[in-house]
Amino acid sequence: AWVLRGGRLTSAVVGASSVAQLENSVEAARNLEFTEDELSRIEELLRDAKSA
């Protein structure tokens, strides 16, 4: 859902190894709105992953 927010992308490839993971991804894509706190946390996690 984070990748699709903002309308710049029209699709995202989802790698699911089970039906449950696929269902979770579909549900997540139904909500493309994030709070400022959620966006800040995602950006923080991305920075941490980049420096690891």
mmCIF file as gemmi writes it, N, C-alpha and C atoms, coordinates in Angstrom:
data_model
loop_
_atom_site.group_PDB
_atom_site.id
_atom_site.type_symbol
_atom_site.label_atom_id
_atom_site.label_alt_id
_atom_site.label_comp_id
_atom_site.label_asym_id
_atom_site.label_entity_id
_atom_site.label_seq_id
_atom_site.pdbx_PDB_ins_code
_atom_site.Cartn_x
_atom_site.Cartn_y
_atom_site.Cartn_z
_atom_site.occupancy
_atom_site.B_iso_or_equiv
_atom_site.pdbx_formal_charge
_atom_site.auth_seq_id
_atom_site.auth_asym_id
_atom_site.pdbx_PDB_model_num
ATOM 1 N N . ALA Axp A 1 ? 0.825 -1.189 0 1 0 ? 1 A 1
ATOM 2 C CA . ALA Axp A 1 ? 0 0 0 1 0 ? 1 A 1
ATOM 3 C C . ALA Axp A 1 ? 0.875 1.261 0 1 0 ? 1 A 1
ATOM 4 N N . TRP Axp A 2 ? 1.985 1.229 0.742 1 0 ? 2 A 1
ATOM 5 C CA . TRP Axp A 2 ? 2.864 2.395 0.806 1 0 ? 2 A 1
ATOM 6 C C . TRP Axp A 2 ? 3.428 2.718 -0.574 1 0 ? 2 A 1
ATOM 7 N N . VAL Axp A 3 ? 3.773 1.7 -1.34 1 0 ? 3 A 1
ATOM 8 C CA . VAL Axp A 3 ? 4.331 1.893 -2.678 1 0 ? 3 A 1
ATOM 9 C C . VAL Axp A 3 ? 3.304 2.539 -3.604 1 0 ? 3 A 1
ATOM 10 N N . LEU Axp A 4 ? 2.039 2.201 -3.448 1 0 ? 4 A 1
ATOM 11 C CA . LEU Axp A 4 ? 0.991 2.687 -4.349 1 0 ? 4 A 1
ATOM 12 C C . LEU Axp A 4 ? 0.441 4.062 -3.97 1 0 ? 4 A 1
ATOM 13 N N . ARG Axp A 5 ? 0.749 4.528 -2.776 1 0 ? 5 A 1
ATOM 14 C CA . ARG Axp A 5 ? 0.184 5.812 -2.346 1 0 ? 5 A 1
ATOM 15 C C . ARG Axp A 5 ? 0.688 6.934 -3.248 1 0 ? 5 A 1
ATOM 16 N N . GLY Axp A 6 ? -0.067 7.971 -3.371 1 0 ? 6 A 1
ATOM 17 C CA . GLY Axp A 6 ? 0.355 9.138 -4.129 1 0 ? 6 A 1
ATOM 18 C C . GLY Axp A 6 ? 0.054 9.071 -5.611 1 0 ? 6 A 1
ATOM 19 N N . GLY Axp A 7 ? -0.324 7.922 -6.129 1 0 ? 7 A 1
ATOM 20 C CA . GLY Axp A 7 ? -0.73 7.82 -7.515 1 0 ? 7 A 1
ATOM 21 C C . GLY Axp A 7 ? 0.384 7.825 -8.549 1 0 ? 7 A 1
ATOM 22 N N . ARG Axp A 8 ? 1.641 7.795 -8.125 1 0 ? 8 A 1
ATOM 23 C CA . ARG Axp A 8 ? 2.741 7.804 -9.094 1 0 ? 8 A 1
ATOM 24 C C . ARG Axp A 8 ? 2.905 6.45 -9.766 1 0 ? 8 A 1
ATOM 25 N N . LEU Axp A 9 ? 2.573 5.386 -9.05 1 0 ? 9 A 1
ATOM 26 C CA . LEU Axp A 9 ? 2.664 4.035 -9.596 1 0 ? 9 A 1
ATOM 27 C C . LEU Axp A 9 ? 1.257 3.481 -9.762 1 0 ? 9 A 1
ATOM 28 N N . THR Axp A 10 ? 1.086 2.641 -10.759 1 0 ? 10 A 1
ATOM 29 C CA . THR Axp A 10 ? -0.229 2.049 -10.986 1 0 ? 10 A 1
ATOM 30 C C . THR Axp A 10 ? -0.296 0.598 -10.579 1 0 ? 10 A 1
ATOM 31 N N . SER Axp A 11 ? 0.845 -0.011 -10.311 1 0 ? 11 A 1
ATOM 32 C CA . SER Axp A 11 ? 0.837 -1.409 -9.883 1 0 ? 11 A 1
ATOM 33 C C . SER Axp A 11 ? 2.096 -1.712 -9.073 1 0 ? 11 A 1
ATOM 34 N N . ALA Axp A 12 ? 2.02 -2.794 -8.329 1 0 ? 12 A 1
ATOM 35 C CA . ALA Axp A 12 ? 3.16 -3.268 -7.546 1 0 ? 12 A 1
ATOM 36 C C . ALA Axp A 12 ? 3.154 -4.787 -7.592 1 0 ? 12 A 1
ATOM 37 N N . VAL Axp A 13 ? 4.313 -5.371 -7.715 1 0 ? 13 A 1
ATOM 38 C CA . VAL Axp A 13 ? 4.429 -6.818 -7.739 1 0 ? 13 A 1
ATOM 39 C C . VAL Axp A 13 ? 4.468 -7.317 -6.297 1 0 ? 13 A 1
ATOM 40 N N . VAL Axp A 14 ? 3.584 -8.245 -5.994 1 0 ? 14 A 1
ATOM 41 C CA . VAL Axp A 14 ? 3.498 -8.802 -4.647 1 0 ? 14 A 1
ATOM 42 C C . VAL Axp A 14 ? 4.021 -10.221 -4.684 1 0 ? 14 A 1
ATOM 43 N N . GLY Axp A 15 ? 5.015 -10.48 -3.859 1 0 ? 15 A 1
ATOM 44 C CA . GLY Axp A 15 ? 5.548 -11.836 -3.757 1 0 ? 15 A 1
ATOM 45 C C . GLY Axp A 15 ? 4.894 -12.538 -2.588 1 0 ? 15 A 1
ATOM 46 N N . ALA Axp A 16 ? 3.995 -13.452 -2.873 1 0 ? 16 A 1
ATOM 47 C CA . ALA Axp A 16 ? 3.298 -14.177 -1.816 1 0 ? 16 A 1
ATOM 48 C C . ALA Axp A 16 ? 3.584 -15.661 -1.951 1 0 ? 16 A 1
ATOM 49 N N . SER Axp A 17 ? 3.889 -16.302 -0.83 1 0 ? 17 A 1
ATOM 50 C CA . SER Axp A 17 ? 4.145 -17.737 -0.86 1 0 ? 17 A 1
ATOM 51 C C . SER Axp A 17 ? 2.992 -18.535 -0.27 1 0 ? 17 A 1
ATOM 52 N N . SER Axp A 18 ? 1.921 -17.826 0.093 1 0 ? 18 A 1
ATOM 53 C CA . SER Axp A 18 ? 0.738 -18.518 0.605 1 0 ? 18 A 1
ATOM 54 C C . SER Axp A 18 ? -0.498 -17.678 0.304 1 0 ? 18 A 1
ATOM 55 N N . VAL Axp A 19 ? -1.632 -18.314 0.364 1 0 ? 19 A 1
ATOM 56 C CA . VAL Axp A 19 ? -2.897 -17.603 0.154 1 0 ? 19 A 1
ATOM 57 C C . VAL Axp A 19 ? -3.071 -16.545 1.234 1 0 ? 19 A 1
ATOM 58 N N . ALA Axp A 20 ? -2.692 -16.847 2.449 1 0 ? 20 A 1
ATOM 59 C CA . ALA Axp A 20 ? -2.825 -15.89 3.554 1 0 ? 20 A 1
ATOM 60 C C . ALA Axp A 20 ? -2.008 -14.624 3.294 1 0 ? 20 A 1
ATOM 61 N N . GLN Axp A 21 ? -0.789 -14.777 2.781 1 0 ? 21 A 1
ATOM 62 C CA . GLN Axp A 21 ? 0.029 -13.599 2.455 1 0 ? 21 A 1
ATOM 63 C C . GLN Axp A 21 ? -0.612 -12.781 1.347 1 0 ? 21 A 1
ATOM 64 N N . LEU Axp A 22 ? -1.15 -13.441 0.348 1 0 ? 22 A 1
ATOM 65 C CA . LEU Axp A 22 ? -1.813 -12.741 -0.745 1 0 ? 22 A 1
ATOM 66 C C . LEU Axp A 22 ? -3.035 -11.985 -0.234 1 0 ? 22 A 1
ATOM 67 N N . GLU Axp A 23 ? -3.834 -12.622 0.597 1 0 ? 23 A 1
ATOM 68 C CA . GLU Axp A 23 ? -5.008 -11.965 1.174 1 0 ? 23 A 1
ATOM 69 C C . GLU Axp A 23 ? -4.6 -10.753 2 1 0 ? 23 A 1
ATOM 70 N N . ASN Axp A 24 ? -3.512 -10.878 2.753 1 0 ? 24 A 1
ATOM 71 C CA . ASN Axp A 24 ? -3.011 -9.761 3.557 1 0 ? 24 A 1
ATOM 72 C C . ASN Axp A 24 ? -2.603 -8.594 2.666 1 0 ? 24 A 1
ATOM 73 N N . SER Axp A 25 ? -1.941 -8.88 1.557 1 0 ? 25 A 1
ATOM 74 C CA . SER Axp A 25 ? -1.502 -7.828 0.634 1 0 ? 25 A 1
ATOM 75 C C . SER Axp A 25 ? -2.681 -7.136 -0.031 1 0 ? 25 A 1
ATOM 76 N N . VAL Axp A 26 ? -3.684 -7.904 -0.419 1 0 ? 26 A 1
ATOM 77 C CA . VAL Axp A 26 ? -4.883 -7.326 -1.023 1 0 ? 26 A 1
ATOM 78 C C . VAL Axp A 26 ? -5.587 -6.414 -0.03 1 0 ? 26 A 1
ATOM 79 N N . GLU Axp A 27 ? -5.707 -6.854 1.203 1 0 ? 27 A 1
ATOM 80 C CA . GLU Axp A 27 ? -6.339 -6.036 2.235 1 0 ? 27 A 1
ATOM 81 C C . GLU Axp A 27 ? -5.552 -4.747 2.471 1 0 ? 27 A 1
ATOM 82 N N . ALA Axp A 28 ? -4.237 -4.838 2.498 1 0 ? 28 A 1
ATOM 83 C CA . ALA Axp A 28 ? -3.402 -3.651 2.706 1 0 ? 28 A 1
ATOM 84 C C . ALA Axp A 28 ? -3.592 -2.638 1.583 1 0 ? 28 A 1
ATOM 85 N N . ALA Axp A 29 ? -3.766 -3.113 0.36 1 0 ? 29 A 1
ATOM 86 C CA . ALA Axp A 29 ? -3.913 -2.21 -0.784 1 0 ? 29 A 1
ATOM 87 C C . ALA Axp A 29 ? -5.246 -1.478 -0.781 1 0 ? 29 A 1
ATOM 88 N N . ARG Axp A 30 ? -6.166 -1.912 0.052 1 0 ? 30 A 1
ATOM 89 C CA . ARG Axp A 30 ? -7.469 -1.236 0.144 1 0 ? 30 A 1
ATOM 90 C C . ARG Axp A 30 ? -7.383 0.077 0.922 1 0 ? 30 A 1
ATOM 91 N N . ASN Axp A 31 ? -6.298 0.275 1.65 1 0 ? 31 A 1
ATOM 92 C CA . ASN Axp A 31 ? -6.125 1.505 2.421 1 0 ? 31 A 1
ATOM 93 C C . ASN Axp A 31 ? -4.808 2.147 2.018 1 0 ? 31 A 1
ATOM 94 N N . LEU Axp A 32 ? -4.874 3.199 1.214 1 0 ? 32 A 1
ATOM 95 C CA . LEU Axp A 32 ? -3.668 3.881 0.753 1 0 ? 32 A 1
ATOM 96 C C . LEU Axp A 32 ? -3.407 5.165 1.531 1 0 ? 32 A 1
ATOM 97 N N . GLU Axp A 33 ? -4.155 5.38 2.6 1 0 ? 33 A 1
ATOM 98 C CA . GLU Axp A 33 ? -3.984 6.564 3.441 1 0 ? 33 A 1
ATOM 99 C C . GLU Axp A 33 ? -3.133 6.198 4.653 1 0 ? 33 A 1
ATOM 100 N N . PHE Axp A 34 ? -2.153 7.051 4.96 1 0 ? 34 A 1
ATOM 101 C CA . PHE Axp A 34 ? -1.273 6.82 6.096 1 0 ? 34 A 1
ATOM 102 C C . PHE Axp A 34 ? -1.231 8.067 6.96 1 0 ? 34 A 1
ATOM 103 N N . THR Axp A 35 ? -1.09 7.873 8.264 1 0 ? 35 A 1
ATOM 104 C CA . THR Axp A 35 ? -0.908 9.011 9.153 1 0 ? 35 A 1
ATOM 105 C C . THR Axp A 35 ? 0.536 9.496 9.025 1 0 ? 35 A 1
ATOM 106 N N . GLU Axp A 36 ? 0.793 10.679 9.511 1 0 ? 36 A 1
ATOM 107 C CA . GLU Axp A 36 ? 2.166 11.197 9.498 1 0 ? 36 A 1
ATOM 108 C C . GLU Axp A 36 ? 3.087 10.311 10.33 1 0 ? 36 A 1
ATOM 109 N N . ASP Axp A 37 ? 2.581 9.796 11.444 1 0 ? 37 A 1
ATOM 110 C CA . ASP Axp A 37 ? 3.38 8.899 12.281 1 0 ? 37 A 1
ATOM 111 C C . ASP Axp A 37 ? 3.742 7.619 11.535 1 0 ? 37 A 1
ATOM 112 N N . GLU Axp A 38 ? 2.776 7.054 10.807 1 0 ? 38 A 1
ATOM 113 C CA . GLU Axp A 38 ? 3.048 5.843 10.037 1 0 ? 38 A 1
ATOM 114 C C . GLU Axp A 38 ? 4.087 6.103 8.951 1 0 ? 38 A 1
ATOM 115 N N . LEU Axp A 39 ? 3.947 7.209 8.24 1 0 ? 39 A 1
ATOM 116 C CA . LEU Axp A 39 ? 4.913 7.54 7.195 1 0 ? 39 A 1
ATOM 117 C C . LEU Axp A 39 ? 6.303 7.777 7.77 1 0 ? 39 A 1
ATOM 118 N N . SER Axp A 40 ? 6.385 8.44 8.909 1 0 ? 40 A 1
ATOM 119 C CA . SER Axp A 40 ? 7.675 8.668 9.563 1 0 ? 40 A 1
ATOM 120 C C . SER Axp A 40 ? 8.326 7.354 9.956 1 0 ? 40 A 1
ATOM 121 N N . ARG Axp A 41 ? 7.529 6.439 10.477 1 0 ? 41 A 1
ATOM 122 C CA . ARG Axp A 41 ? 8.071 5.132 10.889 1 0 ? 41 A 1
ATOM 123 C C . ARG Axp A 41 ? 8.559 4.339 9.677 1 0 ? 41 A 1
ATOM 124 N N . ILE Axp A 42 ? 7.81 4.365 8.588 1 0 ? 42 A 1
ATOM 125 C CA . ILE Axp A 42 ? 8.233 3.663 7.374 1 0 ? 42 A 1
ATOM 126 C C . ILE Axp A 42 ? 9.543 4.244 6.864 1 0 ? 42 A 1
ATOM 127 N N . GLU Axp A 43 ? 9.638 5.56 6.821 1 0 ? 43 A 1
ATOM 128 C CA . GLU Axp A 43 ? 10.878 6.211 6.358 1 0 ? 43 A 1
ATOM 129 C C . GLU Axp A 43 ? 12.049 5.843 7.268 1 0 ? 43 A 1
ATOM 130 N N . GLU Axp A 44 ? 11.802 5.785 8.561 1 0 ? 44 A 1
ATOM 131 C CA . GLU Axp A 44 ? 12.843 5.394 9.523 1 0 ? 44 A 1
ATOM 132 C C . GLU Axp A 44 ? 13.322 3.967 9.248 1 0 ? 44 A 1
ATOM 133 N N . LEU Axp A 45 ? 12.41 3.061 9.027 1 0 ? 45 A 1
ATOM 134 C CA . LEU Axp A 45 ? 12.76 1.671 8.737 1 0 ? 45 A 1
ATOM 135 C C . LEU Axp A 45 ? 13.542 1.559 7.432 1 0 ? 45 A 1
ATOM 136 N N . LEU Axp A 46 ? 13.151 2.341 6.442 1 0 ? 46 A 1
ATOM 137 C CA . LEU Axp A 46 ? 13.875 2.32 5.172 1 0 ? 46 A 1
ATOM 138 C C . LEU Axp A 46 ? 15.299 2.837 5.334 1 0 ? 46 A 1
ATOM 139 N N . ARG Axp A 47 ? 15.473 3.915 6.113 1 0 ? 47 A 1
ATOM 140 C CA . ARG Axp A 47 ? 16.82 4.442 6.364 1 0 ? 47 A 1
ATOM 141 C C . ARG Axp A 47 ? 17.676 3.404 7.09 1 0 ? 47 A 1
ATOM 142 N N . ASP Axp A 48 ? 17.073 2.742 8.095 1 0 ? 48 A 1
ATOM 143 C CA . ASP Axp A 48 ? 17.808 1.726 8.846 1 0 ? 48 A 1
ATOM 144 C C . ASP Axp A 48 ? 18.224 0.567 7.945 1 0 ? 48 A 1
ATOM 145 N N . ALA Axp A 49 ? 17.34 0.152 7.06 1 0 ? 49 A 1
ATOM 146 C CA . ALA Axp A 49 ? 17.641 -0.957 6.155 1 0 ? 49 A 1
ATOM 147 C C . ALA Axp A 49 ? 18.728 -0.579 5.169 1 0 ? 49 A 1
ATOM 148 N N . LYS Axp A 50 ? 18.731 0.675 4.746 1 0 ? 50 A 1
ATOM 149 C CA . LYS Axp A 50 ? 19.726 1.141 3.791 1 0 ? 50 A 1
ATOM 150 C C . LYS Axp A 50 ? 21.127 1.142 4.407 1 0 ? 50 A 1
ATOM 151 N N . SER Axp A 51 ? 21.219 1.461 5.685 1 0 ? 51 A 1
ATOM 152 C CA . SER Axp A 51 ? 22.524 1.562 6.34 1 0 ? 51 A 1
ATOM 153 C C . SER Axp A 51 ? 23.012 0.225 6.897 1 0 ? 51 A 1
ATOM 154 N N . ALA Axp A 52 ? 22.184 -0.792 6.85 1 0 ? 52 A 1
ATOM 155 C CA . ALA Axp A 52 ? 22.567 -2.112 7.394 1 0 ? 52 A 1
ATOM 156 C C . ALA Axp A 52 ? 23.444 -2.895 6.445 1 0 ? 52 A 1
